[in-house]
């Protein structure tokens, strides 16, 4: 039977009130985990207010 392990990362947004994402830095984060064999399975933000994002939660999986 296949077995999986999971990793959850909380990526902080920037800016004075939050909500700003440095797309190059975010992509580098995803690629770093991908090069270790992690596959992105989910990505969602945590709301702060007025539609701004506080954090981005990233979930990866890979075979054990």
N, C-alpha and C positions, 0 to 999 in steps of 0.2 A: 504494500500500500504506500502511495506517495505521502510524504510528510512535508509540511511547510513551516517556515518560521516567518515572523512578521516584525517589522520595524515601523514605529510611528515617530515622526519628526514634527516639531512645532517650529515653523518658520516665522520669525517676527517681521512685521511690516515696518516701514520707516515713516519719516515725516513727523512734523510737530504733533499732529493729531492722529498719526497712524494712517494706514490704508494705502501707503505708497509701496510698490513692489519694484525692486531693481531686477528687471527681467533677466539680465545677464547673470547676476549673482544667483538668482533662483534657478536658472537653467544649469549653471555650474553645479549647484547642489544636487539637482536631479541626475546629472551626468556622473557625478562622483559616486553616487549610490548605484547607478546602473553599471558602472565599470566593476563594481564589487559583486555583481550578479543579482542585485535587487531589481525587481520589476514594480513599477508604479501601479497600484490597484485602485487608489482613491485619493482625491485631493479636494479639500473644502475649506472655506474660511469661517472664522468665528466673528460674528457681527459685534460691532462696538456701538455705533449710533449713526443715524443719518446715512446709512448704507456703507459706512466705512468698515474696513476689515481690521481686526486687532491682530490676529495670527492666521496663518495658513497651516492646516494640519495635513500632512502628507503620509500616506500609508503605503508601504512597500511589502513585497513578499519574495521569498526565494525557497528553492528546495533545500531541505536539510541534507 
